[in-house]
Amino acid sequence: MNFFERHRNTGAAKVFLSEPAAIAAIKSKLVQAGDVLVLACRGPMGSGMEETAQLTSALRRLAFGKHVAVFTDARFSGLSAGACIGHASPEALAGGPIGKLRDGDLIEIIIDRVKLEGSVNLVGEAGRRFSAEEGTRVLAERAPRPDLAADPALPEQTHLWAALQDVSGGSWGGCVFDVDSILKVLDAGKQAMEQKSVMGQKED
């Protein structure tokens, strides 16, 4: 299998929660060749699933840009090039692993272009290397980053759409409503609230 059939990269994470912050870091040379640029909180619940065209365009214009991988819960435009992994689901604000990544984490990216499959793995932290399996356990035990937050400009209608599509299976569920799933969750929530109300009355 040659380079054009399989992409493999391991680099240090540089984590950002907005596209302007990531672009500013690129301009300040805080992002270097070999890094994995992580852009979180830009999925449906964070920003309405914004397109990261400015970020990938900025990287394309740099000599080392093709050596920087991008991993995000946002989406990409058709102009994006290089190792760009988007639509990470669950997104950061839905409790996804991308919302637990920290600066300096060692991230391994494997993309098989023939089989159209791949993986993004945590394989190190604080100078320690470990397997992808251990990385999965480490992330499962980590709390989400305390600075995760939705964009303050996110419209209420988009906020509602994001909540509904999250119940419907997340962004990989098609970013569409699954009415049956939503009704089941609403019914379960109503039952839980009724039970809580009954328990409260008994305690009184």
SULFENNOR-V126711 format. One record per residue. N is the residue number from 1. RES is the residue in one small letter. SS is DSSP state (~ for helix, > for strand, _ for the rest). Layout:
n | res | ss
N | RES | SS
N | RES | SS
This chain:
n | res | ss
1 | m | _
2 | n | _
3 | f | _
4 | f | _
5 | e | _
6 | r | >
7 | h | >
8 | r | >
9 | n | >
10 | t | >
11 | g | >
12 | a | >
13 | a | >
14 | k | >
15 | v | >
16 | f | >
17 | l | _
18 | s | _
19 | e | ~
20 | p | ~
21 | a | ~
22 | a | ~
23 | i | ~
24 | a | ~
25 | a | ~
26 | i | ~
27 | k | ~
28 | s | _
29 | k | _
30 | l | _
31 | v | _
32 | q | _
33 | a | _
34 | g | _
35 | d | _
36 | v | >
37 | l | >
38 | v | >
39 | l | >
40 | a | _
41 | c | _
42 | r | _
43 | g | _
44 | p | ~
45 | m | ~
46 | g | ~
47 | s | ~
48 | g | _
49 | m | _
50 | e | _
51 | e | >
52 | t | _
53 | a | ~
54 | q | ~
55 | l | ~
56 | t | ~
57 | s | ~
58 | a | ~
59 | l | ~
60 | r | ~
61 | r | _
62 | l | _
63 | a | _
64 | f | _
65 | g | ~
66 | k | ~
67 | h | ~
68 | v | _
69 | a | >
70 | v | >
71 | f | >
72 | t | >
73 | d | _
74 | a | _
75 | r | >
76 | f | _
77 | s | _
78 | g | _
79 | l | _
80 | s | _
81 | a | _
82 | g | _
83 | a | _
84 | c | >
85 | i | >
86 | g | _
87 | h | _
88 | a | _
89 | s | _
90 | p | _
91 | e | _
92 | a | ~
93 | l | ~
94 | a | ~
95 | g | _
96 | g | _
97 | p | ~
98 | i | ~
99 | g | ~
100 | k | ~
101 | l | _
102 | r | _
103 | d | _
104 | g | _
105 | d | _
106 | l | >
107 | i | >
108 | e | >
109 | i | >
110 | i | >
111 | i | >
112 | d | >
113 | r | _
114 | v | _
115 | k | _
116 | l | _
117 | e | >
118 | g | >
119 | s | >
120 | v | >
121 | n | >
122 | l | >
123 | v | >
124 | g | >
125 | e | >
126 | a | _
127 | g | _
128 | r | >
129 | r | >
130 | f | _
131 | s | _
132 | a | ~
133 | e | ~
134 | e | ~
135 | g | ~
136 | t | ~
137 | r | ~
138 | v | ~
139 | l | ~
140 | a | ~
141 | e | ~
142 | r | _
143 | a | _
144 | p | _
145 | r | _
146 | p | _
147 | d | _
148 | l | _
149 | a | _
150 | a | _
151 | d | _
152 | p | _
153 | a | _
154 | l | _
155 | p | _
156 | e | ~
157 | q | ~
158 | t | ~
159 | h | ~
160 | l | ~
161 | w | ~
162 | a | ~
163 | a | ~
164 | l | ~
165 | q | ~
166 | d | ~
167 | v | ~
168 | s | _
169 | g | _
170 | g | _
171 | s | ~
172 | w | ~
173 | g | ~
174 | g | _
175 | c | _
176 | v | _
177 | f | _
178 | d | _
179 | v | ~
180 | d | ~
181 | s | ~
182 | i | ~
183 | l | ~
184 | k | ~
185 | v | ~
186 | l | ~
187 | d | ~
188 | a | ~
189 | g | ~
190 | k | ~
191 | q | ~
192 | a | ~
193 | m | ~
194 | e | ~
195 | q | ~
196 | k | ~
197 | s | ~
198 | v | ~
199 | m | ~
200 | g | ~
201 | q | ~
202 | k | ~
203 | e | ~
204 | d | _
